[in-house]
């Protein structure tokens, strides 16, 4: 399978519209171009970008089908994961992508422009300094859960209108028992190997921490 092949996405998300398929293809192509200039995805991972970055990000879409109008903050987005794949999946949901490294936000902006996404904003900033309130905060393992919680705990809306409670949706791997005990909060773990059959997902999870 070529690295630009998005068949893996249509396999697990058969209801993608033609517009979404085109957008995913444009996003993959844009990452190939921009990653050669500003390295945000390892060269090894670029060979499997659809599986390890796009499909992995969309694990969150298996956990929650966001209601239109939902506002989502992506902290430590890197080059735009999980925010950009989720923004393509949920065109009626607003995404704000934040990273403390400016060159990564440059890649985000270029990919957003190439795809033509109207539901994404970006910010070069540390998580602690982001203003505003959001229904969910998403991220891919930027740090342990407890310090992450401290960064964003005052940024989550109280009003609920999705099927799961507002809070954190965190993509992580491995045994999280001790790490999640530190938070002293209720949480739920979704194993991604229940949704995706590739070996990469055997230890990958989405952690939902309501706030």
Secondary structure, 3 states (H helix, E strand, C coil): CCCCCCHHHHHHCCCCCHHHHHHHHHHHHHHHHHHCCCCCCCHHHHCCHHHHHHHHHCHHHHHCCCCCCCEEEEECCCCCCCHHHHHHHCCCCEEEEEECCHHHHHHHHHHHHHHCCCCEEEEECCHHHCCCCECEEEEECCCCHHHHHHHHCCCECCCCCCCCCCEEEEEEECCCHHHHHCCCCCCEEEEHHHCCCCHHHCCEEEEEEEC
